[in-house]
Amino acid sequence: MEELKIAENTYTSRLLIGTAGYPNFHIMTEAIAASGAEIATVSMRRVKFTDTPGENLFTLLRERNMTILPNTAGCFTAKDAILTAELAREALETSLIKLEVIGDEQTLFPDVEQLLIAAESLIKDGFTVLPYCNDDPITCKKLEDVGCAAVMPLGAPIGSGMGIRNPYNLQIIRDSIQVPLLVDAGVGTASDAAIAMELGCDGVLLNTAVAKAHRPVMMAQAMKKAVEAGRAAYLAGRIPRKLYASASSPLDGMIE
């Protein structure tokens, strides 16, 4: 199966995983390993850079040769998101940034106007921008046009576990853009991840679905398999839906 390419980097796994909300550091490390993910996203506004010795998140991720994808979660303006991205680049020595500019605290939907302003500014400053956005084909196309390396529309509100609420929009987005399409937010269980991949998405980023599962490590394993199965099914090409039955064994040529 072909690799996922984001900007100049290639990855075997198409599952991206978050690092927040786990019961403890040990379970988080076990779940990340079980997921097979090669990219881990970290909230720059929530992580401590002086973790307990032996429990430093950045050291752990680097020891596993994982790509650290800092994000601007918690930012409500383009100005704050740009500043957070600049701090991330300085602290982690990476130009990768998962750009989030939130519109309100209740829905956590993106503020599209501020998101586009921040994306354009960061790209001009040399960042590789992966924006969290609405599942809106027009917004996704605009983000591609300003130079984003991928687009990351939500499947459902962050942390809701509601799954893929609008598969038709994702199909339109898939047809409208050339950069990687990564579903970000809303995945609740393995079937949600598989559906996203069957629709033609290039990858899935999730956090809560694993971190808050009753057995996070087992759920991480399930998500890994779901993403792989969904991608294989998309590449294989499903049969068309039909209202009436169609015999798998034709009646022609039956023995009299």
Phi, psi and omega per residue, in radians:
M1 nan 2.408 -3.047
E2 -1.168 2.732 -3.085
E3 -1.460 2.763 3.038
L4 -1.461 2.254 3.131
K5 -2.037 2.145 3.072
I6 -2.143 2.002 -3.019
A7 0.993 -2.118 -3.115
E8 -1.713 0.065 -3.071
N9 -1.822 2.516 3.102
T10 -2.116 2.575 -3.081
Y11 -2.406 2.505 3.081
T12 -1.346 -0.736 -3.132
S13 -1.463 2.495 3.075
R14 -1.863 0.234 3.076
L15 -1.857 2.181 3.060
L16 -1.900 2.471 -3.002
I17 -2.273 2.562 3.104
G18 -1.586 2.965 -3.031
T19 -2.143 0.181 -3.056
A20 -1.823 2.689 2.924
G21 1.431 0.143 3.135
Y22 -1.332 2.716 3.139
P23 -1.020 -0.625 3.106
N24 -2.817 3.000 -3.065
F25 -1.130 -0.665 -3.113
H26 -1.097 -0.818 -3.140
I27 -1.113 -0.665 3.109
M28 -1.048 -0.817 -3.118
T29 -1.135 -0.676 3.106
E30 -1.142 -0.710 -3.125
A31 -1.186 -0.725 3.119
I32 -1.069 -0.761 3.120
A33 -1.096 -0.749 -3.111
A34 -1.179 -0.484 -3.102
S35 -1.255 -0.415 -3.076
G36 1.282 0.107 -3.114
A37 -1.145 2.587 3.096
E38 -1.963 -0.098 3.100
I39 -2.201 2.261 3.089
A40 -2.179 2.277 -3.138
T41 -1.676 2.474 -3.061
V42 -2.318 2.280 3.114
S43 -1.371 2.042 -3.100
M44 -1.213 -0.403 -3.098
R45 -1.574 -0.058 -3.104
R46 -2.126 -0.360 -3.067
V47 -1.449 2.573 3.073
K48 -1.729 2.360 3.139
F49 -1.531 -0.012 3.118
T50 -2.133 0.980 3.138
D51 -1.167 2.873 3.088
T52 -1.010 2.398 3.104
P53 -0.908 2.325 -3.108
G54 1.569 -0.170 3.140
E55 -2.247 0.617 3.110
N56 -1.478 2.055 -3.030
L57 -1.060 -0.797 -3.081
F58 -1.160 -0.673 3.094
T59 -1.097 -0.770 3.131
L60 -1.024 -0.851 -3.085
L61 -1.131 -0.671 3.129
R62 -1.214 -0.627 3.101
E63 -1.098 -0.520 3.118
R64 -1.556 0.104 -3.130
N65 1.016 0.594 3.125
M66 -1.552 2.591 3.018
T67 -1.378 2.170 3.096
I68 -1.544 2.150 3.141
L69 -1.959 1.618 3.118
P70 -1.174 2.575 3.108
N71 -2.227 2.862 -3.094
T72 -1.820 0.599 3.130
A73 -0.975 2.450 -3.141
G74 1.625 -0.022 3.121
C75 -1.625 2.372 -3.097
F76 -2.012 -0.013 3.093
T77 -2.399 2.747 3.082
A78 -1.054 -0.687 -3.128
K79 -1.029 -0.827 3.141
D80 -1.149 -0.690 -3.129
A81 -1.145 -0.716 3.128
I82 -1.130 -0.756 3.123
L83 -1.100 -0.745 3.134
T84 -1.116 -0.695 3.109
A85 -1.120 -0.714 3.130
E86 -1.134 -0.697 3.089
L87 -1.136 -0.672 3.123
A88 -1.121 -0.743 3.133
R89 -1.103 -0.684 -3.132
E90 -1.235 -0.718 -3.060
A91 -1.337 -0.646 -3.010
L92 -1.908 -0.078 3.125
E93 0.973 0.867 3.082
T94 -2.458 2.503 3.085
S95 -1.649 -0.042 3.079
L96 -1.249 2.406 3.053
I97 -2.609 2.306 2.963
K98 -1.588 1.926 -3.005
L99 -1.561 2.095 3.055
E100 -2.185 2.216 2.989
V101 -2.269 1.872 -2.971
I102 -1.553 2.497 -3.108
G103 -1.493 -0.664 3.101
D104 -2.722 2.843 -3.019
E105 -1.370 -0.332 -3.078
Q106 -1.458 -0.890 -3.100
T107 -1.575 -0.443 -3.059
L108 1.039 0.393 3.041
F109 -1.224 2.628 3.126
P110 -1.191 2.607 2.967
D111 -1.601 1.770 -2.986
V112 -1.068 -0.759 -3.114
E113 -1.048 -0.860 -3.133
Q114 -1.201 -0.590 3.125
L115 -1.089 -0.798 -3.129
L116 -1.148 -0.673 3.100
I117 -1.096 -0.818 -3.122
A118 -1.150 -0.734 -3.114
A119 -1.067 -0.829 -3.108
E120 -1.105 -0.714 -3.135
S121 -1.152 -0.780 -3.105
L122 -1.179 -0.670 3.128
I123 -1.125 -0.721 3.084
K124 -1.091 -0.464 -3.127
D125 -1.590 0.151 3.042
G126 1.622 0.153 3.118
F127 -1.402 2.644 2.953
T128 -1.711 1.868 -2.930
V129 -1.784 2.244 3.032
L130 -2.073 1.749 -3.012
P131 -1.566 2.361 2.954
Y132 -1.419 2.183 -3.008
C133 -2.518 3.045 3.039
N134 -1.235 2.787 3.083
D135 -1.432 1.000 -3.078
D136 -2.004 2.031 -3.101
P137 -0.984 -0.632 -3.115
I138 -1.177 -0.797 3.112
T139 -1.077 -0.764 -3.123
C140 -1.096 -0.691 3.121
K141 -1.157 -0.711 3.107
K142 -1.098 -0.692 3.123
L143 -1.150 -0.673 3.058
E144 -1.124 -0.739 -3.076
D145 -1.132 -0.542 3.120
V146 -1.411 -0.157 3.045
G147 1.988 0.252 3.115
C148 -1.128 2.506 -3.086
A149 -1.372 -0.291 3.095
A150 -2.856 2.905 2.975
V151 -2.149 2.561 -3.011
M152 -2.285 1.283 3.130
P153 -1.255 2.623 3.112
L154 -1.306 2.574 2.992
G155 -1.527 -0.524 3.101
A156 -2.877 2.994 -3.137
P157 -0.956 2.602 -3.108
I158 -0.928 2.256 3.047
G159 1.296 0.051 -3.061
S160 -1.360 -0.490 -3.088
G161 1.180 0.337 -3.066
M162 -1.422 -0.131 3.091
G163 1.434 -2.758 -3.100
I164 -1.530 1.772 -3.028
R165 -1.429 -0.438 -3.111
N166 -2.395 1.344 -3.113
P167 -1.093 -0.477 -3.090
Y168 -1.198 -0.670 3.074
N169 -1.114 -0.697 3.117
L170 -1.103 -0.644 3.092
Q171 -1.133 -0.700 3.111
I172 -1.154 -0.732 3.110
I173 -1.072 -0.746 3.130
R174 -1.014 -0.678 -3.133
D175 -1.348 -0.306 -2.984
S176 -1.688 -0.372 -3.025
I177 -2.157 2.790 3.129
Q178 -1.869 -0.397 -3.140
V179 -1.324 2.848 3.140
P180 -0.991 2.483 3.115
L181 -1.948 1.991 -3.088
L182 -2.072 2.131 3.094
V183 -1.313 2.249 -3.087
D184 -2.287 2.032 3.046
A185 1.641 2.445 3.026
G186 1.721 -0.290 3.141
V187 -1.147 2.300 -3.109
G188 -1.982 -0.545 -3.108
T189 -2.646 3.111 -2.996
A190 -1.066 -0.653 -3.112
S191 -1.111 -0.558 3.090
D192 -1.106 -0.763 3.126
A193 -1.117 -0.724 3.135
A194 -1.111 -0.727 3.134
I195 -1.084 -0.765 3.124
A196 -0.999 -0.780 -3.115
M197 -1.226 -0.638 3.116
E198 -1.134 -0.453 3.118
L199 -1.347 -0.146 3.119
G200 1.851 0.105 3.073
C201 -1.132 2.595 -3.094
D202 -1.485 -0.300 -3.139
G203 -3.030 3.008 -3.140
V204 -2.324 2.286 3.011
L205 -1.910 2.240 -3.137
L206 -2.521 2.792 3.118
N207 -2.481 -1.149 -3.024
T208 -1.013 -0.682 -3.095
A209 -0.999 -0.559 3.092
V210 -1.601 -0.870 -3.038
A211 -1.053 -0.630 -3.080
K212 -1.766 0.093 3.062
A213 -1.164 2.737 3.111
H214 -1.089 -0.586 3.105
R215 -2.291 1.510 -3.016
P216 -0.998 -0.697 -3.098
V217 -1.149 -0.741 3.108
M218 -1.142 -0.679 3.110
M219 -1.159 -0.644 3.097
A220 -1.073 -0.712 3.087
Q221 -1.098 -0.732 -3.140
A222 -1.111 -0.721 3.136
M223 -1.129 -0.686 3.106
K224 -1.025 -0.841 -3.125
K225 -1.172 -0.639 -3.122
A226 -1.142 -0.743 3.129
V227 -1.124 -0.737 3.126
E228 -1.126 -0.768 -3.130
A229 -1.161 -0.733 -3.136
G230 -1.110 -0.710 3.109
R231 -1.147 -0.750 3.134
A232 -1.094 -0.701 3.136
A233 -1.147 -0.682 3.111
Y234 -1.100 -0.796 -3.124
L235 -1.181 -0.584 -3.131
A236 -1.218 -0.607 3.129
G237 1.551 1.882 -3.112
R238 -1.301 2.773 3.065
I239 -1.281 2.691 3.113
P240 -1.229 2.618 3.079
R241 -1.321 2.444 3.123
K242 -2.298 2.535 -3.139
L243 -1.257 -0.640 -3.078
Y244 -1.946 2.878 -3.090
A245 -1.177 2.673 3.062
S246 -2.426 1.960 -3.021
A247 -1.060 2.297 3.098
S248 -1.293 -0.410 3.050
S249 -1.961 1.844 -3.087
P250 -1.017 2.649 3.107
L251 -1.382 -0.357 3.132
D252 -1.112 2.423 3.059
G253 1.424 0.185 3.120
M254 -1.196 2.560 3.095
I255 -1.133 2.245 -3.133
E256 -1.188 nan nan
